[in-house]
Amino acid sequence: MKILIWVLVIVVIGVVLFYILRKAIGADTTSVQKEMAYGPFVIRVDAISGKTYNINYGMVNQTNVSYSIWYEGKPVEFPSALQTNTGLPFLWRVQALPDAPTPTLLAGSQSLYLVYIKDGQPIVEPVIEQSSDFASVQFLDSEGGQPGAYMLVFSKSDTLNLDQLDILKGGRYLLVSEHTVLDVHTGKQMLFNKDNNAIDNYSYPQPDGALAFSPDQKKIVFNAAFQSWNTEQANLPDSEHALVVYDFENDKGYKVLYDDTDTRMKNIQDINLEWFNTYFEWNVNSDTLSLKKWDKLPYWTGSYRETDNYYYLYPVKADMVPVFKDFVLQQMGWDATNILSDTTTEYTGRTIGLGSGTTKLDIVFREDEQQISFSRNLYEEDSPEYKTMVEKIAKAFDQELLSGKHQEHFGRIYSETKKIMEL
């Protein structure tokens, strides 16, 4: 009997909480609607803002922004493949393609479609239909014939600039979700690598997006990484990275292996067009890519990260530590009395604390990672003064490295997989 009473009490409490939450969620709900005209189309935007329950933060503000496209007073219908598992069954984004031959929109959510008029009727033509990832767009030729920014297609979560239609312009060839090239000038679509197959066991792109575009505008260059999960230890390559050159018109590609050390590839997130142009070249016919041949490789430099105000040196040997420590002391006008601590632990490596008064800096060396990091002291709050200080020293040391100094203190970059497996 007591159990039954407690069950009833819990049910009643649940019902009460449900209605309280429902009332709270419904309260203060606001809606905004905007309309924009593009060619024969009207794009309608509906934004609904209100409270919702978040399991981690409780009641939070939330805004859902949905788009619809209208033609002659009627909504343009989209296939059910627009989305299948997001819980947001509407258009997330609508973007105009002003360089198309007729007024054309690129619209969708996880799946993307071209919308245009043919024979007086709106046509909804699939560009990519999927349910496993966010869609993406990237012009292949908008930056002097090379790829522009890689952009994911997200649902908006605010009401800023709702009356402004997004525009995609600046290039002719638009890479959509890394599997379709759309020729904006003609509307021609070229689907490639539909099944996402690796090239000689190198998967791509890593990271996302195209790295380069061939001069003949027929091939896309992606960075790729070796799939170690399906390979026996004895067959693991020395280099885990390659570039994949993919001919999207003929749906075939090939790899160009490169050595991380010889191309100074310290982090795949740092790979960019400047790096590509430094270490690779197209042949005279502009259709085949290969590594450049160097009599003497470019000098190593460090990496300053503005996001966290750290300067990194990698891959370095232990004898770089005193060299860099002395350089920092000299730059700061300090001497050995400004070495506040010098400790080594198993998990954090060697940490040298430098300072004077309220200014405190750290040099940390992790031998197993072949890395020196330089920053303000771990327990000091970051500030504009520290940012200026660390960045200035980073740039000054890079200048020394670019002059050829201290290169003997750099080592080699080793396969991460082999390090993990202790091979």
Secondary structure, 3 states (H helix, E strand, C coil): CHHHHHHHHHHHHHHHHHHHHHHHHHCCCEEEEEEEEECCEEEEEEEEEEEEEECCCEEEEEEEEEEEEEECCEECCCCHHHCCCCCCCCECEEEECCCCCCCCEEEECCCEEEEEEECCEEEEEEEECCCCCCCEEEECCCECCECCCCEECCCCCCCCCCCCCEECCCCCEEEECCCEEEECCCCCEEECCCCCCCECCEECCCCCCCCEECCCCCEEEEEEEECHHHCCHHHCCCCCEEEEEEECCCCEEEEEECCCCCCCCCCHHHCCHHHHHHHEEECCCCCCEEECCCCCCCCCCCEEECCCCEEEECCECCCHHHHHHHHHHHHHCCCHHHEEEEEEECCCEEEEEEEECCEEEEEEEEHHHCEEEEEECCCCCCCHHHHHHHHHHHHHHHHHHHCCCCHHHECCCCCHHHHHCCC
